[in-house]
Amino acid sequence: MNAVEIESAVSDLAAQPFDAAEFPYAFLAAFGNKETTLKRLRTGNNNASDVPSGVLLRNNIHIAVCDAGTVGSMLHTLRDSTATTKAKAKFILATDGQTLEAEELISGETIACAFQDLPNHFGFLLPLAGISTIKEIKDNPIDVRATGRLNKLYVELLRENPDWAKEERRSDMNHFMARLVFCLFAEDTDIFNGKGLFTQTVDQMSANDGSNTHEVLSQIFRAMNIKVAERANADPRLPNWANGFPYVNGGLFSGSTEVPRFTRMARTYLMHAGALSWREINPDIFGSMIQAVADDDERGALGMHYTSVPNILKVLNPLFLDDLRAALADAGDNERKLLNLRKRMARIRVFDPACGSGNFLVIAYKQMREIEAEINRRRDERHLRSEIPLTNFRGIELRDFPAQIARLALIIAEFQCDVLYRGQKDALAEFLPLDAQNWIVCGNALRLDWLSICPPTGTGVKVVGDDLFNTPLDQAEIDFENEGGETYICGNPPYLGQSEMTEQEKDDLSVVFAGTDIQWKVLDYVLGWFWKAAEMCLLHSTRCAFVSTNSICQGQQVSAFWESALGKGLRIDFARTSFKWKNLAKNNAGVTVVVIGLSTQPGECKLYEEDAEGGLLERRVGVIGPYLVPNTTTIVQKVSAPLNGLLPMDYGSKPADGGGLVIKLSDYLAISDKGVNRFIKKYLGSDEYIDGKSRYCLWISTEQLSEAMEFAFIKDRVELVRSFRSQSKKEKTKQQASTAHAFAEIRHGRDSGSRIPLIIPIHTSENRDYLPVGALEQGAVVSNAAFGLYDAPLWNMAIIASHLHLVWIGTVCGKIKTDFRYSNTLGWNTFPVPLLTEQNKADLIRCAEDILLAREAHFPATIADLYDPETMPDNLRHAHERNDEVLERIYIGRRFKNDTERLEKLFELYTKMTAADKAKPAAKATRGRKKNV
């Protein structure tokens, strides 16, 4: 269940007659617990409560229904309960059907309310459904509730009006919903004359069965498009009851006022939406959530899509808001400086070319209004009209409905700021009619000319695009009120890797990078926005900052994109290293993102990162490189042989066998003649090693061939290989049909009997804290689905298993989807290792042995089990931490403070290592470095 579905279920529960015996189970059902779970609790099998009438769900909540007037004492009993502690309950809740109290045990936060008022506090309890939330929603869930009401209405209207669901009418439906949102907000904020005017008029003038609701709404909308002085001559005549609505227009009520037909249920949903307090709506939160209503693919995630204000400010603060606040502090009470700052802000243009429902623009506007209000307070001009034009906040959005909501959200934000800083009277006096038009452009941002939509200088605007069919040529061109000053580009463009892109999206990138030498086919979609923003930064004194998945600063994308992007005078002037960007999805772990700011302006660079306690560290550095490592712009290049003196790493052996040499477990267990086992070895790739799966392979030397072929099991399989290879289109594979008993590519010698290989999975989950390298049993064969390190001393395992090495791999090799992607040429061969003493090697061998022993203690647990970060055994984690300490002390004499410091040191050593390699005399180049053995 998503947040909107939970709110609906909680509202239904609170509206029903209170049933003391059934309430705990109905409450748990409302938060998404399955019937099987509830059944076990009812029978008492899983109910560990030690409180009379209590119901305890482990790792969740302890609930008790009590006698009237004893809610407070019952909550105290639940808090003191040993069962609450033992079951690790997150919440406790007590109710008598009249009042309700609950407490979040970790934070100590509580709620107390009338039972019927529970829906207004459901956000406090969302963690029970595995949904992380934010303070604004926890304290006041109006945005989720409003989204839920309108979603029910939207779905019901489309069911009744299927033609409105078609592509050609969807924009009409979206425009209708935007009009509704405005009306519901306006009637609760005195924009309309009298509280509840819209809902009451619909209720009074429309039939209960909804049959004429569309006609009533159409007349209301038509009234708001006709000036009051012209209504007497309106044709057709406006009904008297519609004259109570003000003239609004501003494009919101212009054009067709056709309304979809309502059913009885649709009318009920509209009335329910009107019963909410829309005065308290947060335009940035509500806008983000409501955009999913009109998207068939996103409706299942309704209420989840919200970017919190703190996350948005991670982009906006270092981009320009911190500078404005610093200027305010510097101005003090100096009226001239304050006036200059206010004039400066009036000329600032904020542009989000992937604006969605406008939350970045709304937050930027509200933050700037807050600064302006402080200026006016210090100058004793509190009631002065804002000089910050709403049309200075420009956006591009691909989809029609979010674009309309973005514009509406900014209008609502402007009114709320006027009420907050100037008072209700002044805000109302200047709010209507709406005079701002369509400054949010609906179109494909990667096909439009950004300079034509948000030019850094001048006041004129003309929308220009390179795609006749997708360019919004019919949209109004809205000029800026003031001559351009500073322009800031910001936003959260779509995260899509190459494998996730549609053909249309790939074509977008091909257009963006046409005429460049950039290999766009390896790039994430978001880099199209970075490139277009970079072009604006290079042409004008523009600054930009985007949120992106951290993959654009890892692996091959660094050399493919950043080498060109940063080679023309552009620089990364601030960045925030990897952190989790979450929404309200259930059990949402969040996507790992970075924030990158670009400009051509000189000065110190700022690098932001989190410390071990989650606090924010700001570092002033000379330069930030494309890996977001300070004070280096080095880009790691793949090499065919180790630069570090380590032994070479290679893929495992490749069978090219058509299924003849590789033996499945079921086939292995079915072997009747045990003499065959002399020619069979364990065969492991990444999956077998990590998940504990068993596979085997035939391993036959030329000397053993005649003996081995006496076994029918082996003979049949060798013939299968011979047939498969002889039919291959590759000449080399055809030639290998003559040696069908052997693997096509053997990478550790034909006699593997004395080999003890280290196996390194090619892919491993980003959730793991360490790379799960392992030492296999003697003679085991590594498949070509993993890397192998052969005849290497065990201290090599200690290096690969370290957090230090994982940080290097994650940075220079990158990821595929969300998995670390290991590379021998880019990761192992380039990994900087200082010269190791014999004592260093002995210490690292001991660390590797301790890791292996810790794993062995939990046999038969698989590597996947052992390296699950939530359940990793303490002794194994301690063994890895000891390994990290030993290795890191070899590098700098102490533990590194954080990953940024780790990368700084590694890049410093890498730069020295590559410089030394280049300086080697050509005649001695083939001799290589002395092996670190």
N, C-alpha and C positions, 0 to 999 in steps of 0.2 A: 504493500500500500504506500502511496505517496502522501505528502503532507496534506494536500487538498482532500483526498479520500478519508484520511484520518479525521480531519476537522468535521467533515460531513457525518461520519459515524458517531463522533463525540456529541455533535449537536443533536442527532437523533436520540442518543442515549439520554441526554439531559432533558429532552422534551417528553419522554415516556414517564408513566407513573413509576415511582421508585419501588423496586423489588429488592429487599435487603438480601435475600438468599442468592438472587441471580446477579446482583450488581457486579461483584468482582470478576465474574466470567464475561459478562457483557462488556465491562471496561477493557479487559485484556483483548477481547475480540476486536474492539474498536481500534486498538493499536496494532492490529495485524497478526495476532497469534492464531495459529491454525486450530481447527476443531480437535485434532488428535491431541494437541497439547492441553487444551481445555478439558478434554475427556479424562485424561490422566489426573489432572488436578481435582476434578470432581470426585473421582473414585478414591482420592487420597493417596494414590501411589507416588505422585511427585510433589504433593503438597507438604512441605516441611515446616509449616507454620506452627509455632508454639503458643499462639494467641487465640482465644476462643473466637470462632467465626472468621478467623483469618485465612487468607489465601496467599501463599508465598511462591512466586516463580523465581527460580534461581537466576542469579546474575541480572535480575530485572527489578521486581517490585514486591513489597510486602503490603497487602491491602487488608483492612479490617472494617467491617460495618459495626457500629456501636449504638448504644442507647441514646436517645435524644439528650442533647446538652453535654455529652461526654467526649466530644470529638478531640478537644485539646489533650485530655488525659490519655485517650487511646493513642494519639500520635506519639506521646511520650513513651507509652508502653511498647509500641512498635520500634521506637528508636533504641530502647534498652534491651530489646529481645536478643537473646543469643542466637536464635535462628536467623535473624536479619543479618547478623555479622557473619555467621558461618556460611550462609548462602550467597554472600557478597551482593546483597540487594543494592541497587543504585538509588531507589526511591522508596519512600514509605507514604501511605495514603490512608486517611481515616475519614469516614463520613457517617452521618446519621440520616441522610436523605434530605436534610434541610440545609446543613452547611457541610463544607468539605475543606480539609487541610491536607497539604502534601509537602514533603521536604526532599530535596536532592541531597543525599547524604555526603557526597564528596565536597560540595561547595557550601553546604549549609543553607542554601537559599530555600525559601518557603513561599507557599501561596496559601491564602485563606479566602474563601468566597462562598456565596450562596451556591447550593447545588446546581440550580438552573443556570448559574453564571459560568459553569465549567468550560463551555466552548470558548469563552474569552480568555482562558488560561491554558488552552491545550498546547500552545507553543512551548510552555514550560516543561511539558511532559514528552515532547517529541523524541528525546533520546531513548525512551522506552522502545521505540520502533527502529532504533539504530540510525536515527536521523540527527545529524549534528545541526545545531541551529545558532542563531545570532541573537544578541540582546534585543534588537528592535522587534523581532518576531516573538521572542520569548515574552517580552513585556506587553506587546500589543499585536496579536495575530490578525489584525484587520485585513492586511494585504492578502494573506492566505485565504481568509474567509471570503473576501470579495472575489478573488479568483475562482474559488469553488462555485459560488453562486452564478457567476457569469458563464462559467464553463457548462453548467447544467442547462442554462438558458440557450447557449450557442448550439449545443448538441441537439436539444429538442427542436430548435428552429430549423436546423438543417434536416432533421428527420421529417418535419412537416413541409419543408420547402426544398425538395431535393435539387431543384434547378438552381437555387442559390449556392449549392455546394460545388457546382461546376466552375471550371476555371474562368469562364467569361463573366460570371456573377460573383465570384469570390471577393473581388475588390469592393463591390457594393455591400456585401455582408460585413466586411471589415470596417467600412466607413460607418455603417449603422452601429456597430459595436463601439466605435470610438465616440460617436454621438451620445450613446447611452452612458458611457463612462463620464463624459463631461456633465451630463444632466444630473447624474447621481451625486457627483461632487458638488455641483453648483447649488443644488437644493439644500445641502447641509452646511453651506458656508455663506449663506445670505447673498450669493451672486444672483440667485433668483429671489424674488420678493416673498419672503415667508418660508420658514423651514418646512421641508417636505412637500413643496409645491408640485414637483414633478410626479412623485409617487402617488400623492393624494389625487391629483387630476386624473391620472390613468385609472386609479382605483374607482373614482366616482363616475367617470365618463365611459368606461369600457364595460362590456358585459362580463359576467363571471366566467362564462365559457370561453372567453378570449376571442370570440368571433369578430369583434370590431376593434380589437386592440391596435391592429396595424393602422386603422384609419385615425384613431385618436393620436397615436404617436406621429403619424405623418403631418397632422395639423399642427402639433406642437413644434415639430421641426420646421415647418413652413413659416410659422410665426417668427421664429428666431432668425429667419433670413429676410424679414421685411422690417424696415425701419418703422418705428411707432407712428411717426407722422404720416406714413404712406399706407397704413393698414386700412383706413376707412375706404380707400379706393381699390383695395386688393381684389383681384378677380382670379378665381372665385373668392367670395367673401370669407373672411376668417370667422369662425364661431367665437362668440363673446368669451367663452371660457378659455380660449387660447391667447387672448389679449393680455393676460397676466404675465406672460413670459417676455423677457426683454429681447431686444435686438442683439444678436451675438455675431452672426456671420463669420468674418475672418476666414472664410473658406470652409469652415467646419460644417455649416448647414446650407451651403450653396449647392446648386445642381439639383439632382433628383432627390425628392424626399420620400421615395417609395420605401415601404417597410415590409419585411417578410410577414406572412400570416402567422398568428399565434394560436396555440391550443390552450385549453384550460390550464394544463400543466406549465406551459411556457409563461403564461400570465402569472401563475403562482410563483415561479422562479424569479420573475422580475420584481414582484412584490417583496419577496424575501431579500433580494439584493438591495432594494430600497430601504429595508428596515435596518441595514447596517449604518454605522456612523462613518460616512465617507469623509468627514472633516479630518479624520485622523490618518487618512491614507498617506503612505510614503510613495511619491511618484517614481522614485528609482527602484524600490522594491517591487511595487505593484506592476510597474511596466515590464520588468524582467519576467515576472511570473505570468502575466496575462498574455504575453506574446505566444506562449505555447498553445493557447486556446484555439488559435486559428491555424495551427499546423498539425495536420493529421499524424505526422511521424513523431511529433514531440508531445502530443496530448497525454500519452501515458506517463510522461515525466512532469506532469502539471505541478506547479508550485516548487519545483526543484531548481529552476534556472534563476539564480540570484547571485550576483556578485556583491559581496559585502562592501560597505563603505571603507573599512580599513584596507581591504585589498585594492580597491580603486585608488585610494590615496597613496599606495605604494608606487603607483605610476605618476599621479598628478603632483604629489608633494615635491619630489626632486625635479620634476619637469619644469614647474614654474611657481607652484603655490608657496613653497618654502622661501623663494626669493621675494615674493610679494609680502610675506609675513615679516621677513627680515627688513624690508624697506619700511614697513609700518612701524616696526620697533625702532628703526633708526630715525624716523620722522618725529617720534615722541609727540609733543603738542605743538610742533612748529606748523603753523597754518599753511605756509607756502609749500612746504614739503608734502603735507597731507593732501593739498589740492593737486599738486603735480602727480602724486601717486594715484589719486582718483581719476585724473585725466588719462593717465597711462593705462589703467585698467579698462577704461571705456573704449580703448583702441585695441585691446587684446582679442585675438580670434582663436577659438578653440575648435578643432576639426577632428571628428572621429569618423574615419572612412569605413568602419564596420560597426556602426553605432547600435544595431539591434533596436531595443526599445529606449535607448538614450541614457542609460544609467551613468556612463562616464560624463556625458554632457551635463546632466542634471546635477551631479555632485560637483563638477567644476563650477557651474553657475551658483549653486548654493554656497560653496566655499568663498567665492569671490564676493557675493553679496554680504557675507558675514564680515569680510575685511572692509568692504565699503561702508557697512553700517558702523563699524568702529571708527572709521575716518569721520563720518558724519557726527558721531557722538562727541568726538574730541573737538570738532569744529562747531559744536552746538547747532547742527543742522539735521536733527533727527528725522524731520518730516519731509526732507528733500526727496524728490523723485529720483529713482535710481538712474544713473548715467550708463549703466551696463546694458547694452541692447541685447535682447533675447536672440536676435538674428545673427549675433556674433558667434553663436554656438551652432556650427554646421555639422551635418552628418550625411553619410551615404549608407543606405541599407538595401539589401537585395530584395527583401520580402515586403509586401505592401502593408500588412497589418502592423508589424513592429515599427515601420516608418511612421505610420499615423500615430501610434501610441507614443513614439519618441517626441513628436511635435506636441502632443497633448500633455505629456509628462512635463515638458519644459514650461508650458503655459500654466499648469497647476503649480509648479515650483515657483514661478514668478509671483503668482498670487499669494502663496503661502509666505514667501519672503517679504512681500509688501505688508502683509498682516503682522508678521513677527517684528519687523523693524520700523514700520511706519504707522501701524494701527489699522484696524478694520475699516474705519471710515475712509481714510485716504486710499486704502487698497481698493475698496469697492468703487470709489468715485472715478478711478482711472482704469478699471479692468475692462469694462465693456464700452464700445464693441471691440472685439478682437481685431487688431489691425495687422498682426504678423501673419505672413502667408507661408508658402511652402519652402522653408529653408532646410528641411530634411529631404534629400534627394533619394528617390527610390530607383535603384539601378545597380549594375554590376560594377563595383568599385575598381576592379582590375581592368575594366574596359573604358572607364571614364577618365577625362583629363582633370586631375585634382586642382590644378592651378586655375581652371575655369570656374570651379565651384567655390574654392576658398583662396582667392589670390592674396598674397601677402601684402600687396600695396593697392592703393586706389579704392574705389567704392563700387565699381561696376562688376557685374557677374554675368557670365554666359555659360550655360552647360554645353560641353562639347564631349563627344564620344567617338569611338572608332567602330561602333557596331550599330548600324542604322536600326536594327530591329530591337535592340535592348537598351537604347539610349532614351532617356525620358525627355524627348524633345517638346512634349506638350506641357511640361511643367513650367510654372511661372519662374522668371528669373528675378531673384530677390537681391537687390543691391544692399551693400553695407551702409549703415548710417554715418560711420566715421571713417576717415582716412586710416588705412591700415597701419598698425604698429607692430606688435609682436604676434607671431602665429605659432601655435602649438598643436602638433598632431599627436593624437593619443588613441588608445583603444585596446580591444581584445579580439583581434581577428581570428577567423576559424583555424583550429589545429587539425591538419590533415596530412598524414604521410602519403608518399606516392601510392602505396597499396590501397589507400582509403579514398583516393580521389576518383571522381567521375571523369569521363572523357572531356566533358565541358570544362571542368576545373583544370585539367592538364592543358587544355587548349588556352585557357586564361594565362597560365604561366608561360606558355610558348610565345604569346603576344607580348607579355610584360618584358621578357628577356630577349626579344627579337633584336638583332643587331649587336648583341653583347657576346662575349666569349664564355659566358657562364653556362655550365652544364646543368640546366634547370631540371633535367629528368631525375636527379637524385635529391632535389630540394623538397622541403615541406611547403605546403600551400601558403602558409603565413609569410614566407619570405617574399612573395609577390608584393605584399603590403610594405614590407621593409624597403624593397627596392624603389617603389614609387615614392615613399616618404624620403628616402635618401636623395632621390632626384630633386625633390623640393628643397631639401636642406642645402644641396650643393648650389642651387640657383639663387636662393635667397637666405636671409639669416633666420631660417626656420629651425625649430627644434622638434624632435619627435620622440615618442616612447611608446612601446607596445609590450603587452604581455605575450609570451610565447612558451610553448613547451621547450624544455631545455635541450631538446634534440638538435636545435639549430646551432648550438654551441658545442656540438660533439661530432666526432667521427668525420666522415667524408664531406659533410655539409660545410665544415669550416673552410677547407681548401676550395670547395666548389663555389661558395658564395662570398665569404668574408674577405678572402684574399683580393677579390675585385672590388667589393663594396668599400673597403677601408683603404684602398689604394689611390683615392682621388681627392684627398684632403678631408674626407669624412672621418670622424672618430667616435668611439663609444665614450661619451662624457659622464655617464653614470650607468650603473647596473646593479641589479639585486640578484644574488646567486640563488640557486635552486630552493624552492619552497613549495608547499602543497597549496593548490588552489581548489577549494572545495565549493560544492553547492549543497542543496538540501536533499540530495538523493539518499535513500536508505543505505546504511553501511558504506557511505561514500568515503573512499580513501583519498580522493582528490587526485588531480593530475599534477605532475611535478613541472613547475614553470619557472621562468626567469623573467625579469623586467630589464629591457635594454633601451637606453636613451642615446640618441644620435644627434650630432650637430657638427658644424664646422668651426664653432667658436672656441678660442683658446682658453687655457686655464687648467686648474687642477681637475682631476677626475674623481668621482665619488663612487666607492664600491660599498654596497650594503650587504650584510650577511647576518645570519642568526648565530648567537653564541650557544653554548651547551644548555643554558637555562631558557632558551627561547627569546632572549632579549635581542635588540637590534644593535649591531655594531656598524659604525660608519668610518670608513678609511679614506683619507685623502691620498691619492696616488698620482704618479706622473702620467701613466697610461694604463688603459685596460685593454687586454688582448681579446681576440675572438673566442677564446675558451673561458672568458671572464676571469682570467688570472691577471693579477696586477703586475705592472712594470715589465711586461714582455709581450711582444706581438708575434713571437715565434709560432709557426705552424708545423706540426709534426708530420713528416712524410714517411710513407712505408718504405722499408728496406728489406732486401731478400735474405740478409744474414745479420746475426746479432751484432750490434755496435757495442754491447756492454760486456763482452767477454764470456757470456753465458753459452751453454750448449744450445744448438739449434732445436727449435720446436717445429713439428710438422703435423699435418693431418694423419689420421690412422690409415690403416691399409684398406684398399678399395677392392671389393670382390669382382665386380662386373660379371656376375654369375648367373643371372636369370633365376636366382633362388636355389642354385645347386650347392654352393659351398656353405651358405649360411643356413643354420638348422634352428627351426623354431623349438620352443620348449616341449611342445606336445610330441613333435617328431623325435626329439632326443629321448624322451621318456619311453617311447615305443620301440627303441632299438632293442632287438632280442639278442643279438650276438655281441657280447661285451668286449670282444676283441677289437671291435670298431673304435672303442673309446681311446685307444692309443693314438688315434689320428684326429682326435677332437680336442679343441681348446675352447675356453670361454671367450665370448666375443661381445664387446661392450662399446656402445656409442653413448652419446649424451643421455638419451632417455633411459637406457638400461642401467647406467651408472646412478643417475639421480633417483629413479623410481624403483630401483631394486628388481627390475625385470631380468629374466634369464634368456639369453640366446647363446648359441654355440656355432662353431664353424669347423669345417674340415681343414686340417693343416698338415699337408703332406709334402715332404721333401722329395726331390728327384730320386734320391737313393731309396726311398721307401715306396716309390710308386708301384713297382711290380707286386710287392707284398700287399699293399693297400687295395689294389684292384681285384684281389681275390674275394673281397667282400662285396656281395651284391648291392648292399646299401650304398657303398662308396662308388661302385662302378656305375650304377644308375645315375647318381648325382653328377659324376664327372662327365658322363655323356650328355646330360642336360646342359652343363656349362659349355661343352664343346659346340653343341647345336646352337645355343644362344649367341655365342661369340662369332661363329662362322656366318651368322645372318646379319651381323652388325653392319651399319653403313660406314663405320670408322675402320680404316685400314689397319690401324694399330690393334684394335680389338680383334679383328679377323685373324691377325697373325698370332694372337694369344690363344687362339683355339687349340694350337698345338701343345700348349701347357695348361690344359683345362683343369688340371688338378691343383693349380696354384692360383693365388690371388693375382689380379691384374697389376696391382700396384702394391708392392710390399715395402713398407717404410721403416722396418727395423730389422732387416736381415731375414734370410729364409729360415734360419734356425732360431726360433723364438724361445727355446727352452730355458735359456739363462737370463732372459730379459725380465726386469721388473719395471714396467713403464708407469709413469705418472699420466693420469688421464685428466684432461681439462675440457669441460663441456663448452661447445661453441656458443650456446645460448643459455642464459640462466636468469631467473626472475630478478627484477630490480628490487623486490621486497627483501631479498636475502642480504644480510650484512656482510657476507664473505663469499668469494668464489669457491664453490665446492670441489676443489681439486682433490684427487685421491691417488693413492698408491695401490695398484692392482696386484693380484697374486702372480707369482712367478709364471711366465709363459702365457699370460692372458693376452689376447689380441685386441688392440684398440681399433675401432672401426673408423671409416672416413667421416662419420658423423660426430667426431670429437677430435681434439688435438692430443697428441702424445709427445711426451718428453722421455727419451730413451737413454738408459744408462746414466741418468743424472743423479748426483748425490742428493740425499733426502733434504738438504737445506734448500734446494730449489723449491720444494713443496711449501716450505715456510714462507718464502717470498711470494709465491702465487696466492697462498691462503691469506695474505695480509690485507688489512683495510687499505693500506698505502697502495698496493697493486690494484685493488678494486677501483679506487678513485682514479688512477691513471687509465685503466681500461674503460671505465665509464665515460671519461672525458675524451680521449683520443680515438677510441674505437666506436663510441656511440652505442646506439641501441637499435634493435628491430622491434617495432611496436613498443612494448614496455620491458623487453628483456635486454639484459646486457649482451652485447655481441662481441665475442672474443676474436682477436686477430693476432696471428703469430707475427706477421710482417709489420703491422702497425702498433701492436701492443707489447708483445714480448721482445721483439728485436730492438725496440726503441726504449725500453724501460731502463731508466738510469739506476745503476747499482754501484755504490762506492766499492773501492778495493776492500775485500774481506780478509781479515786475519784468520788463522786457523782456529783461534778461540771463538771468533764470530761464527764461523761455520759450525763448530761444535755446539754452540748455544742454540743456533737455529735448527740443527738436527734434533736436539732435545725438544724444542718447541713443536716440531712436526710430529715427533713420536708421541708427545702428550696429546696432540689433537687426534691422532689415530687411536690412541688408547681410550680417549674420552668417547669417541664414536663407538668403539668396540663394546664399551660398558653398556650400551643401549641396544645391542643386538636383539632382535632382527630389525630394528627401526631403519628405515631407508634414509638416504641423504635428504630427500624431500621432507621427511618428517623431522629430521634433526636440525635442518636449517630453516624451518618455519620460524620467523622472528617472534611470533606469539608464544611458541612452545619450545623454543630452543633450550636444551638442558643446561643447567647452570654450569656443570663441570666443563661442558664443551665451550660455552661462551667464555669461561675463565681461561681455558687453554688458548683460545684465539686472542683474548685480551693480553695474555702474557706474551704471546708471539708478537703482537703489535708493539708492545713496549720494548721487547728485545730488539726488534728490527729498527724501530724509529730512533732508538738511542744510538744505533750504529750510524744513522744519517746525521742527527743534530745533537746527540747527547741528552735528549729528553723526549717526552711525547710531544707531538705536534698539537697546537691549540685547536685547529679545525682543518677542514678539507682545503680551504683556500691556502693556508700555510703549507700544507702538504704539496699542493700543486706548484706553489711558488718555488719550493726547494727542488722538486722534480724537474721543472722547466729550467731552472738555473743549471742543474747538472746535465740536462739534455743538451742545452746550448753549448756547454763546455765539451761534452762528449762528441757532438757532431762537428764542432770546430776542430777538435783533435783528430777526428777521422779524416776530415778534408785536408788537414795539414800533413798527413802521412806522405812520404815520398812515393811516387808512382811505382817505382821498382820494388818497393817493399809492401805494396798494398795487398798482395795476395797472401802475405804471411799472417796478416790478421793480428789481433791483440792476443796477449797472453791469456789463456783461458782461466776463468775464475773458478778453479776446481779444487 
